[in-house]
Amino acid sequence: MNMFKSVLVFIVVIGSCFVCDARQKPRRFVQMKALADELYLRSDYISCIRVCDDILKRFHFLKPESVYYLKGLSFLQKQDTDNAKAEFNKLLGITSDKNLIKQIKLALIDCDFVAGKYMEASLGYEEFIQENPNLDNIPTVKFKLARCFQYISRWEDSRRILKGLIENYPLSPEAAMAEEILRTEVPYFRVQVGAYSKRSSADGLVRDLSKKAIQAEIVEAEKNRKPLFKVRAGKFQTRAEAKDFAEKLRQMGFQTFVIP
């Protein structure tokens, strides 16, 4: 889910959730954990998991909670939600850190989101928000909830949350993304076939689609303060219908993904 990575960024707490005095850990452990952190930040999740496994094998007696958590996040970024859940649940069984438990519970909800279980994720996010209304990452959680509501066709609920982000967190990245969604997206599912920096390129794609009896339109947006012309086709009441149409377009040679 590219959208999930580009719009919806996971809350990664490496080190800040865990009080760890390096002097109380073997030097090799500290070095290997620093390497794992670096690999994660470089998006080299496979290598990060390997280093985490090595740390857990060598230093299992330390019960290094931060390593289990980092390993779970790496699986989650790879969209391997089964292994991610296994690591997070394993960590729940050994930690008593209340702040860490909150982050693990949120990560487990994120697993449902990444797996496309939007109904389950929406229920989880709603409960998390009610239980933790003052956490710093609540704007991100609310944004994900708004996305879940869109995916299950609860358009008005989604708009309500997006408007609340703009009103209550006006300087947050989530507020900026909410403004863009409210400005460009509509209460039904569409298939995006391309996005261009030049209007002429978008016009060309619309003509190509028209030759195949597919009506499309151009939605003007902005990225990094530069114009972006998105070509979208179809209007569907369910995400499943939009995904079927996107697959037909892919078979015709177009690159597609469903909006929202």
Number of C-alpha atoms within 10 A of each C-alpha: 14 8 12 14 11 8 15 17 12 18 15 15 14 15 14 10 16 14 9 13 8 11 8 8 12 11 11 12 18 17 12 15 21 14 16 24 23 13 18 22 13 10 14 16 22 15 15 26 22 13 20 26 16 14 21 18 10 12 15 11 8 12 13 20 20 22 24 24 25 26 27 29 32 25 22 23 21 17 15 16 22 14 18 26 23 15 21 23 17 15 22 19 9 11 13 10 13 10 10 20 17 15 18 21 18 19 22 22 23 27 24 19 24 19 16 14 16 22 15 13 24 25 13 19 24 13 12 18 18 9 11 12 12 10 11 10 14 16 24 20 24 22 23 26 26 24 27 26 21 23 24 16 18 14 17 13 16 25 19 11 20 26 17 17 26 19 11 11 14 14 11 14 14 23 22 15 17 21 15 15 16 14 11 11 13 14 17 18 24 27 26 23 22 18 19 16 16 11 15 11 15 23 17 11 20 21 15 14 17 12 10 9 9 13 14 21 16 19 15 16 17 12 10 6 7 8 14 19 22 21 24 23 23 17 14 16 13 14 20 13 15 23 19 13 20 23 17 13 18 14 10 10 9 16 14 20 22 22 19 20
